[in-house]
Amino acid sequence: MQAVLMAEKLKLSLPLLLPGPPPSKPLFPDQHLSTIPSPPPPITPLLQNLQPHTQTPNPQSPIVSRRRKRIGKCQDANRGKPWSHGRLSPTGQRILRTLTDPTFNLTEIDELLVELFEQQPGESGSSVVSLSLDVLGIIKGLGFYKKCDAALSVFEWVRNRKDSELLLNSSIIAIIISILGKEGRVSAAASLFHNLCKDGLDVDVYAYTSMITAFTSNGRYREAVMVFKKMEDVGCKPTLITYNVILNVYGKMGMPWNKMVGLVDRMKSAGIALDSYTYNTLISCCRRGNLYEEAAEVFKEMKLVGFSPDKVTYNALLDVYGKSRRSKEAMAVLQEMEGNGFPPSIVTYNSLISAYAKDGLLEEALELKNQMVEKGIKPDVFTYTTLLSGFEKAGKDEAAVQIFEEMRNEGCKPNMCTFNALIKMHGNRGKFTEMMKVFEDIKTCQCSPDIVTWNTLLAVFGQNGMDSEVSGVFKEMKRAGFVPERDTFNTLISAYSRCGSFDQAMAVYQSMLEAGVTPDLSTYNAVLAALARGGLWSQSEKVLAEMKDGQCKPNELTYCSLLHAYANGKEIERMRALAEEIYSGIIGSRPVLLKTLVLVNSKCDLLMETERAFLELRQREFSPDITTLNAMVSIYGRRQMVSKANEILDFMKRGGFTPSLATYNSLMYMYSRSANFDRSEEILREILAKGIKPDIISFNTVIYAYCRNGRMRDASRVLSEMTESGPTPDIITYNTFIASYAADSMFVEAIDVVSYMIKHGCKPNQSTYNSIVDWYCKLNRRDEASMFINNLRKLDPHISKDEEYRLFERMAKKWS
């Protein structure tokens, strides 16, 4: 029912097409993102440990992007050189020296600047031009010496003069906006820009471009787009530089590719020729959506129109291939790059390592790292973190830890990306003690948790089905001053759907739209994953059709979710048809798709199909990950194929894979149904000794093993342990006891369990009462069965009359 309700909500909330740039809003007021309605849960000990070390960032800018160089009308003759006074008059030079003197008090600025104007009285054209050049030179010089307050004071002093409109030209406005933006004072820049527009000063394309750049360099992309739209609305024509900056913004925002192509078409229509920077930016924009085919087309066009790719071009293309898991294409680019006289740099190798690591080719990634060292290129924090993340994702925890230790031994200081990867590794394994040790390392290294840290915690708790912790982390994230961004919303959608909270997941999606955040490929994939968990394959197909219309290109993860939707919806034939498209190459036999075929076929207990997918994966020399191997252990375990399961375990051991909780749960299941059922509890003790926290499945499996074999005291002992320190018993736990007691004619004990579960807030289901009624009938104790049903309301006051009628009908059928 909950899944159906989610589907109805999606029909209402999911846009037919991805929206374009956000609609215009008031240009510069404070913006407040709507929050997700959920009761704030009490903060967990994990969050209490995290919060004291969290520094509050600028709430308007949780992510500080790489600074871009100033864009303005006048070229800076001092770029990369000591300051040159250029066209400053002798008086202007003296004033600049005074203003840069550390002992100068800004309260004396009035007396100082008056001298400049006394030297050049009158309002003749030449004197105004000369004064403007002096004001421009002084402000530029103060910006060069990072005297932002002094530069702003000079600007405001001139602005308050009656002749300010003559003196403050567009170049000066562009420079002061740029200075403020570089110093991270983008709100002050925005307020100044707004007031200058309102006062009717000369705000031209260069001033607009500087304002757009200031927003962009401070991560405020939506506001940058709003300024661009405002600029076009007032009839100010963008330049090549303006378009290049906005293209970069579109890429950062994850705008659909057709929006970026549309912007390029507008450039061409306006008679603005693309330059090499434009092409490089377009290639870089392909990273987020894994648009490797589009990047290749841009690269081809760039060469056709006469531009020679440079190191930036090649590295950007390598980065796209890296993020798209296209290791072969990446290697071909490297060969072309070297052939054209561009030796690979650390950036080049990092992109290649990323491509191989994401493709699961970890040995090849390590070999690339060794090649770097042989060529005298020292691996950096990105190199090590990429390898660490690759081994973590593959389930090779020991190798991941070895990479981290090597990194430290080589004197490479970890950054937040490294720590975030470690948090994810320990958190996904349920090793919360080790996860908290990482936070102590963060403190030792004088780092501060960033937006990715919070997103990682949301994902970890979602992965572990801890919905109250998900809400708690989100609350603490906002309290720490971090503004939710697209990745946060995407993570929340995934986290809540993993916890089974579909309504919450859709509420997050709606809040995302209300906050003006544009959904991207990751958003659609998160929504598709939520649909897949509910088995809503029909709605998933509609979303896929929407994406295929060109607004958002599906990727491998999109088809992975569709496979899961078919599997969970029991649409085996549709799943098989999609599998054939993957094997034949119509969709593309990427490693992640073949791994997903192993998962979904194992989930559906299709042994031949599971083995085919696993064999295909191995024959194509793709490395399986821990999840794939767990799926193989699971299907062999369910079918009591112990020798086959042990073969997979040996493969895991040889390959350095670290068994996860899912591995152990599958093994416990296998032994719980065998003559060697005691082995189930032995495995439970092993995982406790390893510091892994067992889940409800772990305990229920061991309880079932003992109940199935009449060892009720041992089952009760495990239940007591579970109640004291483990997860809360669920309906499966209680039903296992009830069925076992009833099968042994211990109906008093079975009914006592029903009473106990009701008292502790666990509502009986049909299986609960079926077990008791069925065993009464099997043992020819019909009168007692009838008496049990007649007295059931005393035991369970909330039972419905329909349920009582159902049980009487069931009893009658058993006797017919």
Salt bridges, closest charged atoms under 4 A:
GLU8 OE2 - LYS11 NZ 3.24
GLU115 OE1 - ARG94 NH2 2.35
ASP149 OD1 - ARG185 NH1 2.51
GLU156 OE1 - ARG159 NH1 3.30
ASP163 OD1 - ARG161 NE 2.98
ASP199 OD2 - ARG159 NH2 3.06
GLU223 OE2 - ARG220 NH2 2.73
GLU232 OE2 - ARG266 NH2 2.55
ASP233 OD2 - LYS229 NZ 3.53
GLU293 OE1 - LYS553 NZ 2.61
GLU294 OE1 - LYS553 NZ 3.55
GLU301 OE2 - LYS268 NZ 3.70
ASP319 OD2 - ARG287 NH1 2.88
ASP319 OD1 - LYS323 NZ 2.99
GLU329 OE2 - ARG326 NH2 3.08
GLU336 OE2 - LYS303 NZ 3.18
GLU338 OE2 - LYS375 NZ 3.41
ASP359 OD1 - ARG590 NH2 3.14
GLU392 OE2 - ARG429 NH1 3.61
ASP397 OD1 - ARG429 NH2 2.88
GLU406 OE2 - LYS369 NZ 2.56
GLU476 OE2 - ARG479 NH1 3.11
ASP487 OD1 - ARG288 NH2 2.78
ASP503 OD1 - LYS9 NZ 3.49
ASP520 OD2 - ARG288 NE 2.62
ASP520 OD2 - ARG486 NE 3.67
GLU541 OE2 - ARG574 NE 3.45
GLU556 OE2 - ARG590 NE 3.75
GLU571 OE1 - ARG574 NH1 3.02
GLU573 OE2 - ARG576 NH1 2.95
GLU580 OE2 - ARG612 NH1 2.81
ASP605 OD1 - ARG638 NH2 3.40
ASP605 OD1 - ARG639 NE 3.43
GLU609 OE2 - ARG576 NH2 2.78
GLU616 OE2 - ARG620 NH2 2.65
ASP625 OD2 - LYS595 NZ 3.84
ASP678 OD1 - ARG711 NH2 3.10
GLU681 OE2 - ARG685 NH2 2.71
GLU681 OE2 - ARG717 NH1 2.73
GLU682 OE1 - ARG679 NH1 3.20
GLU686 OE2 - ARG679 NH1 2.88
ASP714 OD2 - ARG711 NE 2.67
ASP714 OD1 - ARG717 NH2 3.14
GLU721 OE2 - ARG685 NH1 2.73
ASP774 OD2 - ARG810 NH2 2.76
GLU784 OE2 - ARG781 NE 2.72
GLU803 OE2 - ARG806 NH2 2.77
GLU804 OE1 - ARG793 NH2 3.42
